[in-house]
Structures are given as structure tokens and as C-alpha cells.
Amino acid sequence: MYAYDEIDRTLINERVSEFRDQVKRRLAGELTEDEFKMLRLMNGVYLQLHAYMFRVAIPYGTLSSPQLRKMAHVARRYDRGYGHFTTRQNIQFNWIKLADLPDALEDLASVGIHAMQTSGNCTRNVTTDQWAGVAPGEVEDPRIWAELLRQYSTMHPEFSFLPRKFKIAITASAYDRAAIKVHDIGLRIHKNEAGETGFEVLVGGGLGRTPFIGRVIKPFVHGRDILSYVESILRVYNQYGRRDNIYKARIKILVHELGIEKFAAEVEDEWLATRDSALTLDSEVVEDIRSRFSYPHYQKLSDTPDELTAASADPHFARWLKNSVAPHQRTGYAIVTLSLKPVGGPPGDATADQMDAVADLADKYSFGEIRVGHEQNLALPSVARRDLPALWRQLDKLGLATPNVNLVTDIIACPGLDYCSLANTRSIPIAQELTRRFANNDLAELIGRLHINISGCINACGHHHVGHIGILGVEKNGEEFFQITIGGRADEHAVVGTLIGPAVPFAEVADVIEDIVEAYLALRARPDELFVQTVERLGVEPFKERVYATR
Amino acid sequence: MTSPLQQKIKITGPSVVTANRTWDGVVIYRDAHNGWTTDLAQAAIVRTADDARALLAESTADDVGAIGPYIAPVAVNDNGTVEPGNLREQIRRKGVTIDLPASA
């Protein structure tokens, strides 16, 4: 966990007071909506179909148990008793009143949580691997650098009015859980040939109506130079990014139109002029940030305790253990993913009672720490393996032990037309129906790793482009239709999926997905060939034929 | 950006002006008495582009009470009841089409 210093606490509290005054002036008619809109957006407040939506940042996906309890409190006191975890390590409350927002912000500020820059044309919440600091094989904890970038980019005067929003993600593992290749800047921490730790920098990734996979702009940037290099990218983008057309304003369009070589040359020129400036990071600065992260006091424990061996005789526990529990850096400990994808439930939602209970379980079993992943699940990062049976029993009672992590029902979905003012179609009912169709755990295991991502419009908040199966809602003559893509992926081999054919109506989506999955099971070369590997090997034609032959 | 009042208004049937209430975001409809109502049945219904433009102008002038007024289609049934004219407006009126998460 990172402990905020006095400067951080003052900043957050002053921001609450400032926003309280802005809300008061808006409600008194002293600010027009045009004047107020940018101010509320910079505090994470959107207007959705039925109400305001309040988006709160969870920096680098790490929460303490008091912070999660405070989110439960906000859900219960100011909203309708639940929250929605998003694909960018935020939580959203869907029913909050403008008049209540300053109080909600003040309550969150008491535990160091805020909503700054969760919207607006600025650098958004810097995200990272939800297993940061505990993943085996990790080069180093990427949250140190995420925190440095958070401090650097918060209320940065030069970059508060960029051409468009700007998203940065960091990973330090070989397997990319942070989807860095679909971010404006993706940072991969690695070691160079000399054994020095630094960053591979990718730029121009993104989804939305024009998806691009990020390109490597610099294979290695030393840690001391990372802020100046990121600033150079931001400066080039701020200068040349389009402001005349919202659909062409993201950095991905600039990189695409200039070409990566010319864009990189512009960045290099800027960087050479500024790299040895005040942004050069002394090792003391980095170490100061590092020292403000506290780590658990691990015990020496066995990886195969008797409790675990005995409990594994229960097939339900054994299934969950195999699916939702991952190895940890430390012997005797494990990383536990808590599925927020129950059969028939809205993906990523958690009730206030569930949040409180998870906070209690984190205190009891995981050093008071909770993680949030971009796949819209939670994780307890450091659970002693001897405690896994006891933890599972309690998670099961809470509905948080569905053994479907990374399987066909672990669906990413945006809020869709049930909530969102931008959406063309609903997303959640499609996800719910699919979880019912594939509710059989044996079938889900037989299918293996398969990510279905659903977006209710072309803005792609549900990351449909990079779903193994992507579902995109479009409106046709007032009716909900859905385009299906296959073969996308968001990991270190990120690729945009391929459209298989004409859009299908709402009522047929689940049937189509079943057809695609049945085709895969018949076509795969061997049981461990993943869905995306089969698509890569055979292309989309066999799937297209299966779906459209009888439609 | 073009003001909504400067945009060409084209309606194809009965319509209302709808917005969100400023202090809590609730869905509201412009009524026939220069005010707002949460009840679609009480909304002012317009059938011509000129009437729609006038109702929208009146609604937009109330920047304190409402956010983002716009013209939305409705269907008027034979018995005089009014229904939203599309799925988006149905959801805005009746709420989400799913069960909200609830604590056990």
C-alpha cells in the first residue's frame, strides 16, 4: 500500500472544498451547465441516462480495506447499494445526486480516495497489473512508477487540456495483464543487455471507433528519464494532435497519420532538448516513493499445507483452486481472484455488503489489501495457502467464488444502454444470457480460456475489439443489432479481432456465440489449443460458415 | 458547436422535450405550463417542427433547473396514453431492463 503524504492529503481535501463551492454555485444558478460541465468532468461526474454517474479512481488497482469499506459506504449512503468496477481500475456509482457529491467526495477523501482526472481531456488514472508486487517473475513492482506518473500528471498545468483523454498503463511481467498495447502510452518494465531496469515505451494504442495496437517508439528508456520521455510524447501530442474533430483527436490518429518514425523523431527532438531537466529522476526521489509503499510481513509457510491437501478432496473447492488461485512470489502464499461474474449477474458489479465483506476478508487473509483488475474482477493478492479452504467457504457464501476466471463467462461488458447516454444497445442482458448458456462449469472448463468482450457502442468501453470474441452493439432502424468479431486479444500478443459477417439481432446473439464455440470445439487441433489459436490457425471462414450457413 | 436552437429541427410524429433535473439528474419532461414534470403523461406534446422549436427554446432557457433538453419521439395511443418512442427513451422512463444488484 502507498501512504499519502501531507501534500497529497492537502491536495485532495482542497479539491473537495473547491468542488463543493462549484456545486453550490451551479445549483444557485451562478454557473451555467456549459461552465460547470468541464469542472464536474474533471471530478469524475458524468450525466447518464437516468442520473449522474460518479467515477472514482483506484490508482494502480490497489485498495486498502478501509478504502473499500468507504466505497461500500458511498454506495449505501448516496447511491443504490452497489458499485460497478470498470475496465480502467475505477469504480462507478450510477445513481448519485449532484447535491450529494461533495459529501461523497469528502467521505472518500478521508481515506485518500479521489475522483480527479477520471474524466476530461487529461491524463487519466494510471493503470497497471492487478498482480503488481506479487506476480512471480515480475521485474519490479510497477506501482512505484505508476505512482510517480500519478503525482507528475495530477493537475499538470500544461496537460490539463489535451486534444483528448490520455491513458497510460504499465506492466512489469512477461504476461501482460494491463493491456498496455491498447493504451495511449504503454510501458513495459524490463532489463536491457547490461542488466539495467528501464522501460520499453509503446505509443498510439487505443480502441474506440478506430482501433490501433500500440507501436514501440523506444525500446529502452532508463528509469531516470521516464518522466521527461513521457512529457516529450505529451508535448508532441499537445502540439500536433487534432482539436477540430473529436473522432480524430486521440494520439493514435496522430501516430497513424504521421507514421511512427516521424512521430518518434519529433519526440526525440523534444526529448533531447529537455531530458536533462528538472524531470530527471534522482534515485533518492524514486526510493522515497518506494519507501512509502508498505509490503506484507510474510511468514515462512508451506506451499502444500495439510489444510489444502485435505480440502482438495472436495471437487467444488478443487475446481475453484485450479481456476481462481494463482502462484505468488512467496512460498506458501497465493493470489486469489474474486470473480464478479456470477451466473446471471451484471459483470463487474459488487454490492455494498459484498464490498464490506471483502474488506473484512482482506483484513483476515490478505494483509488488508485488495486489487482491482481491468477484467472487472477483484483479487486478494497475498493469501496464505493454508487459509485458502476457509477463504473459499466464505467467498462462496458471498457469491464471489464462481470458478470462471478467464473462462467463457468471465465477460467484460460496458454498462450499455441500461445506463449510458452514449450507448446504442444494451450490453448487460447479453452478458447475463451468455453466463446462463455457459453456466455448466464442466463445459466452461472444456472450452478453456476464452474472453468475450461486449460494448454497447463504437466507443468500445467493453474492449470488444480485443475480445477473443467481441460483441459490438449497433442500432439499425431503431432495433438492437450486434456485430461479432473473433480472434482479438489484449495481452502481449494484442491484435484487433476480425468481423465475421453481418450484424445479428439481440435475440440471436447467444445462439451465434454458442455456434462459434461449438465450431471451435470441433475444429481445435488438440484440447489445449485455445480459441484464439484456432482462429489464428484457420482464420474466420470456418466460423463464418457455421454462423451464417443457416441464417 | 452549434446551439440546439440553431439546428434544423425535423420531427416525424408526436414529440416531447426531455432533459435531466440538475440537482439529482432525474429524467424530466417539459410540461405545458412552463415547468418540468417527471410524469410523461403530463408532458407537453408537439406535432410540428415550429412547436417543437418553441418548446425546446423555452426549455433551454431554464439552465438552472434542467440539463441538456432535447426533442424525443413519443407514441400516443388510441386511448390517449403516451409511450416513449424508442428503446432509449423507454429505458429513461422505466429504468434499467435488468435487476439491480441487491444485498442478500
Contacts between the chains, C-beta under 8 A, distances in Angstrom:
chain1	res1	chain2	res2	distance
A	26	B	22	7.2
A	27	B	22	6.8
A	27	B	23	5.8
A	27	B	64	7.9
A	29	B	63	7.4
A	29	B	64	4.0
A	32	B	63	5.2
A	33	B	22	7.6
A	33	B	63	5.7
A	33	B	67	5.3
A	33	B	68	7.4
A	47	B	20	5.8
A	47	B	25	6.1
A	47	B	67	5.9
A	47	B	68	6.9
A	48	B	25	7.6
A	49	B	27	7.5
A	49	B	88	7.4
A	49	B	91	6.2
A	49	B	92	5.1
A	50	B	20	8.0
A	50	B	25	7.0
A	50	B	26	7.2
A	50	B	27	5.9
A	50	B	91	8.0
A	50	B	92	6.3
A	50	B	95	6.6
A	50	B	96	7.8
A	51	B	20	7.6
A	51	B	24	7.0
A	51	B	25	3.9
A	51	B	26	6.8
A	52	B	24	7.7
A	52	B	25	4.3
A	80	B	100	6.1
A	81	B	100	8.0
A	81	B	101	7.5
A	81	B	102	6.9
A	81	B	103	6.2
A	82	B	100	6.8
A	82	B	101	4.1
A	82	B	102	7.7
A	96	B	25	8.0
A	97	B	23	6.5
A	97	B	24	4.0
A	97	B	25	6.8
A	98	B	22	6.7
A	98	B	23	5.5
A	98	B	24	6.5
A	98	B	25	6.6
A	99	B	23	5.0
A	99	B	24	6.7
A	345	B	101	7.1
A	346	B	98	6.3
A	346	B	101	6.5
A	349	B	101	4.6
A	350	B	101	7.3
A	351	B	101	5.1
A	351	B	102	6.6
A	351	B	103	4.6
A	352	B	103	6.5
A	353	B	103	3.8
A	353	B	104	7.0
A	354	B	103	7.5
A	399	B	104	7.8
A	417	B	87	6.9
A	417	B	88	6.4
A	417	B	91	6.1
A	418	B	91	6.3
A	418	B	96	4.1
A	418	B	97	5.8
A	418	B	98	6.0
A	419	B	96	6.7
A	426	B	97	6.3
A	428	B	96	8.0
A	428	B	98	5.3
A	429	B	97	6.2
A	429	B	98	6.0
A	432	B	98	6.8
A	478	B	86	5.6
A	478	B	87	7.2
A	480	B	87	7.0
